[in-house]
């Protein structure tokens, strides 16, 4: 029941043209070597491999090194380097080390914000001051994101201030 080949199937797979071609090849003095189990693909077969840095030519290697230098000076992180150079981490680290380059972690685009708890009872006067500043900026037409950046708060904290102190915040600037 598990056998998938039957005598009918084996007869179906026989090709008379192939058999005659093999017979004529052997009659003309041709020799067929059996395939070895260790290296079945020999003689005239190209085995394609993924290109590595060693197989790249010198031009591509120098272009990659120059691109790596420029990206590192701009502050690109490892994932950006991998995407741009189309290489894995190990190769990128090896190239950087060979050329005396140091890969830094990604730099944040904006300054880190301090988290200020707004709901505690001991900081009620500071909440009023911060809320007053947020109301002032909202009245001037600043968006919630701009207020958060200016006051070094999170956007959620700014929206909570707007809800608690009952003033309106905008998501988008009116042009």
For each residue, the residues with C-beta under 8 A, 3 or more apart:
1:
2:
3: 6
4: 9
5: 9 10
6: 3 9 10
7: 10 11
8: 11 12
9: 4 5 6 12 13
10: 5 6 7 13 14
11: 7 8 14
12: 8 9
13: 9 10
14: 10 11 19
15: 18 19
16: 19 20
17: 20 21
18: 15 21 22
19: 14 15 16 22 23
20: 16 17 23 24
21: 17 18 24 25
22: 18 19 25 26 32
23: 19 20 26 27
24: 20 21 27 28
25: 21 22 28 30 32
26: 22 23 30 31 32
27: 23 24
28: 24 25
29:
30: 25 26
31: 26
32: 22 25 26
33:
34:
35: 40
36: 39 40
37: 40
38:
39: 36 42
40: 35 36 37
41: 45 47
42: 39 45
43:
44:
45: 41 42
46:
47: 41
48:
49: 52 55
50:
51: 55 56
52: 49 55 56 91
53: 56 61 64 87 91 94 95
54:
55: 49 51 52
56: 51 52 53 60 61 64
57: 60 61
58: 61 62
59: 62 63
60: 56 57 63 64
61: 53 56 57 58 64 65
62: 58 59 65 66
63: 59 60 66 67
64: 53 56 60 61 67 68 85 87 95
65: 61 62 68 69 95 99
66: 62 63 69 70
67: 63 64 70 71 84 85
68: 64 65 71 72 81 85 92 95 96 99 101
69: 65 66 72 73 99 101
70: 66 67 73 74
71: 67 68 74 76 80 81 84 85
72: 68 69 75 76 81 96 101 102 103 104
73: 69 70
74: 70 71
75: 72 104 106 107
76: 71 72 80 81 84 106
77: 80 81 103 104 105 106
78: 81 82 89 92 103 105
79: 82 83 106
80: 71 76 77 83 84 106
81: 68 71 72 76 77 78 84 85 87 92 103
82: 78 79 85 86 87 88 89 92
83: 79 80 86
84: 67 71 76 80 81
85: 64 67 68 71 81 82 92
86: 82 83
87: 53 64 81 82 91 92 95
88: 82 91 92
89: 78 82 92 93
90: 93 94
91: 52 53 87 88 94 95
92: 68 78 81 82 85 87 88 89 95 96 103
93: 89 90 96 97 103
94: 53 90 91 97 98
95: 53 64 65 68 87 91 92 98 99 101
96: 68 72 92 93 99 101 102 103
97: 93 94 100 101
98: 94 95
99: 65 68 69 95 96
100: 97
101: 68 69 72 95 96 97
102: 72 96
103: 72 77 78 81 92 93 96
104: 72 75 77 107
105: 77 78
106: 75 76 77 79 80
107: 75 104
108: 111 112
109:
110: 149
111: 108 152
112: 108
113: 148 149 152 153 154
114: 152
115: 154
116: 123 126 130 152 153 157
117: 120 123
118: 123 127 130 157 160 161
119: 127
120: 117 123 124
121: 124
122:
123: 116 117 118 120 126 127
124: 120 121 127 128
125: 128 129
126: 116 123 129 130
127: 118 119 123 124 130 131 161
128: 124 125 131 132
129: 125 126 132 133
130: 116 118 126 127 133 134 151 153 161
131: 127 128 134 135 161 164 165
132: 128 129 135 136
133: 129 130 136 137 151
134: 130 131 137 138 147 151 153 158 161 162 165 167
135: 131 132 138 139 165 167
136: 132 133 139 140
137: 133 134 140 142 146 147 150 151
138: 134 135 141 142 147 162 167 168 169 170
139: 135 136 167
140: 136 137
141: 138 170 173 174
142: 137 138 146 147 150 170
143: 146 147 169 170 171 172 173
144: 147 148 155 158 159 162 169 170 171
145: 148 149 155 171
146: 137 142 143 149 150 173
147: 134 137 138 142 143 144 150 151 153 158 169
148: 113 144 145 151 152 153 154 155 157 158
149: 110 113 145 146 152
150: 137 142 146 147
151: 130 133 134 137 147 148 158
152: 111 113 114 116 148 149
153: 113 116 130 134 147 148 157 158 161
154: 113 115 148 157 158
155: 144 145 148 158 159
156: 159 160
157: 116 118 148 153 154 160 161
158: 134 144 147 148 151 153 154 155 161 162 169
159: 144 155 156 162 163 169
160: 118 156 157 163 164
161: 118 127 130 131 134 153 157 158 164 165
162: 134 138 144 158 159 165 166 167 168 169
163: 159 160 166
164: 131 160 161
165: 131 134 135 161 162
166: 162 163
167: 134 135 138 139 162
168: 138 162
169: 138 143 144 147 158 159 162
170: 138 141 142 143 144 173 174
171: 143 144 145
172: 143
173: 141 143 146 170
174: 141 170
175:
